[in-house]
Amino acid sequence: MLINHLNDTAKISILYCDDGYDQRVGDFYYTVATGRYDYVNALKISERERSTIDSLLIFFPGVRLEAKSNVLLKIDSITGYYARIRQIATVEKNDNAVVALAKFQRSRDIPLISYLLQSGVRATQYLGLRAVRSFPDSTFFPLIDQMHRIEIKRTGGFDYPHLRMLYQAIVQYKNEKAKMLLEDAFRIKDEWARNLNEEMIWFAIHKFPDPVFNSVSQRLKIADYSLEELKKELNYLDN
């Protein structure tokens, strides 16, 4: 039944606990079959079956489900998938596919990642930063620097996932220039903004540790209650 609905984009209304939202039929069947709706009395597919379904999401023509975009964000750099993923990125215009392409670290994909970083849409920029996290080519650093100059001046209206991913992208460069960007946080005058930036930096350099950032780590001042939450997120958060 799930396979038969991979191209089913009709929308239905879902009430999950206290939350109500619309979802495509294909996505509904996928979430039920993979166990997200644990209260639904339905058979769950095995890990092997899920792997097969995820492959079909990628290779079936015309699939426009959220499940497909989520699979693209998590997919490994499987050589045989490259051509298809690039087709999804360039022909189907799925920006999540660019994040998947970044894991192959091929120079021909640099313009695609640069395009995301230069987008005026923050959600698109986030995907660009996530791509840089996998492929920190030197071409992107000036764009990262420019984005950081904007974020470091904020005193409100923070986009937490965006800021978190920005610092994760910065620490991939593992050099003095990247270190200097992190140190800019210590000069933020607004206390709330400074604390938030320091928390995001802590997360980045503990998720991707490197000796070049040891001196930065030693200067970070994280409240005990925040530190406990950050440690928990470090174990499972993939964004």
C-alpha positions in Angstrom: 0.0 0.0 0.0 2.8 2.4 0.8 4.5 1.8 -2.5 1.2 2.4 -4.3 1.0 5.9 -2.7 4.5 7.2 -3.2 3.1 9.6 -5.8 0.0 10.4 -3.8 0.1 14.1 -3.1 -3.6 14.5 -2.1 -3.8 16.3 1.3 -5.6 15.0 4.4 -6.0 16.7 7.8 -4.2 15.1 10.7 -5.0 15.5 14.4 -2.0 14.2 16.5 -2.4 14.7 20.2 -3.2 18.5 20.4 -1.7 19.3 17.0 -3.6 19.6 13.8 -2.1 19.9 10.4 -2.4 18.9 6.7 -0.2 16.1 5.2 0.1 14.4 1.9 -1.4 11.0 1.7 1.9 9.4 0.7 3.7 11.1 3.7 0.9 9.8 6.0 1.4 6.2 4.9 5.2 6.6 5.3 5.0 8.0 8.8 2.6 5.3 9.9 4.6 2.5 8.3 7.9 3.7 9.8 6.4 4.0 13.3 6.1 7.8 13.9 2.4 7.5 14.8 3.0 4.9 17.5 -0.7 5.0 18.5 -1.8 3.7 15.1 -2.6 0.0 15.1 -0.7 -0.9 11.9 2.2 -3.1 10.9 5.6 -1.4 10.9 8.1 -2.1 8.1 11.5 -3.5 9.0 14.7 -1.6 8.6 15.5 -3.5 5.4 12.0 -2.7 4.0 12.5 1.0 5.0 15.8 1.0 3.1 14.0 -0.3 0.0 11.3 2.3 0.4 13.8 5.1 0.8 15.6 4.0 -2.4 12.2 4.1 -4.2 11.6 7.6 -2.9 14.8 8.6 -4.6 14.5 6.7 -7.9 10.8 6.8 -8.5 10.0 9.5 -11.0 7.9 12.5 -9.9 7.8 11.8 -6.1 7.1 15.1 -4.3 6.7 13.9 -0.7 8.3 15.5 2.4 9.6 12.0 3.1 11.8 12.2 0.0 13.3 15.5 1.1 14.0 14.1 4.5 15.7 11.1 3.0 17.9 13.3 0.9 19.1 15.2 4.0 20.2 12.0 5.6 21.4 9.9 2.7 25.1 8.8 2.6 27.4 9.5 -0.4 26.5 6.3 -2.2 28.4 6.5 -5.5 25.6 5.0 -7.6 23.1 7.6 -6.3 25.1 10.6 -7.4 23.7 11.1 -10.9 20.1 10.7 -9.7 20.6 13.0 -6.8 22.1 15.7 -9.0 19.1 15.3 -11.4 16.8 15.8 -8.4 18.7 19.0 -7.5 19.0 20.5 -11.0 15.9 19.2 -12.8 13.4 18.8 -10.0 14.8 21.9 -8.2 14.9 20.1 -4.8 17.3 22.1 -2.6 17.5 19.2 -0.1 19.2 17.2 -2.9 22.0 19.8 -2.9 22.7 19.0 0.7 23.0 15.3 -0.3 25.3 16.3 -3.2 27.6 18.1 -0.8 28.6 14.8 0.8 30.2 13.8 -2.5 32.4 16.9 -2.3 32.6 17.4 -6.1 33.7 20.8 -7.5 30.9 20.8 -10.1 28.4 21.2 -7.3 30.0 24.3 -5.8 27.7 26.7 -7.8 24.6 24.9 -6.5 25.7 25.3 -2.9 26.7 29.0 -3.4 23.3 29.7 -4.8 21.7 28.4 -1.6 24.0 30.5 0.6 23.2 33.6 -1.4 19.4 33.1 -1.3 17.3 35.8 0.4 15.3 33.0 2.0 16.6 32.0 5.4 15.3 28.4 5.1 17.3 28.1 1.8 20.4 29.6 3.4 20.1 27.0 6.2 20.3 24.2 3.6 23.3 25.9 2.1 25.0 26.0 5.5 24.1 22.3 6.0 25.8 21.6 2.7 28.9 23.5 3.7 29.0 21.4 6.9 29.7 18.4 4.6 31.7 20.2 2.0 33.7 23.2 3.5 35.3 24.4 0.2 37.2 27.6 0.5 34.9 29.2 -2.1 32.2 29.3 0.5 34.1 31.0 3.3 33.5 34.6 2.2 29.8 33.9 2.0 29.9 32.4 5.5 31.8 35.4 6.7 29.3 37.8 5.3 26.4 35.8 6.8 28.1 35.8 10.2 28.6 39.6 10.1 24.8 39.9 9.9 24.0 37.4 12.6 26.5 38.6 15.1 24.7 42.0 15.2 21.3 40.6 16.1 19.8 41.3 19.5 16.5 39.7 18.8 14.5 37.7 16.3 16.9 34.8 16.3 16.5 31.9 14.0 18.0 29.2 16.3 18.4 26.4 13.7 20.0 28.9 11.3 22.5 30.2 13.9 23.3 26.7 15.1 24.1 25.5 11.6 26.1 28.7 10.8 28.5 27.9 13.6 28.7 24.2 12.6 29.6 25.4 9.1 32.3 27.8 10.4 34.1 25.1 12.5 34.5 22.9 9.5 37.3 25.2 8.3 39.5 24.5 11.3 41.8 27.5 10.8 42.6 30.9 12.3 40.0 32.7 10.2 37.3 30.4 11.5 38.6 30.9 15.0 38.4 34.6 14.7 34.7 34.4 13.7 34.0 32.4 16.8 35.8 34.9 19.0 33.6 37.7 17.7 30.9 36.4 20.0 32.9 37.5 23.0 32.5 41.1 21.9 28.7 41.1 21.7 27.5 43.7 24.1 23.9 42.4 24.5 24.1 39.8 27.2 21.2 37.6 25.9 22.6 37.6 22.3 26.2 36.9 23.6 25.0 34.0 25.7 23.0 32.5 22.8 25.9 32.7 20.4 28.3 31.1 23.0 25.8 28.2 23.4 25.7 27.7 19.7 29.5 27.8 19.5 29.8 25.3 22.3 27.5 22.9 20.4 29.5 23.3 17.2 32.9 22.8 18.6 31.8 19.8 20.7 30.0 18.2 17.8 33.1 18.8 15.5 36.1 19.1 17.9 39.4 20.3 16.7 42.5 21.6 18.7 42.4 25.0 16.9 39.3 25.9 18.8 40.5 24.8 22.3 41.2 28.4 23.4 37.7 29.4 22.3 36.2 26.5 24.2 38.0 27.6 27.4 36.5 31.1 27.2 32.9 30.0 26.8 30.6 30.8 29.7 27.6 28.5 29.6 25.0 28.4 32.4 24.7 25.0 34.1 21.1 24.4 33.1 21.9 25.3 29.5 25.0 23.1 29.5 22.9 20.0 30.5 20.5 20.6 27.6 23.3 21.1 25.1 24.9 17.8 26.2 21.6 16.0 25.6 21.1 17.6 22.2 24.7 16.7 21.2 23.8 13.0 21.4 20.8 13.1 19.0 20.4 16.4 17.2 21.1 16.3 13.5 20.6 19.9 12.7 
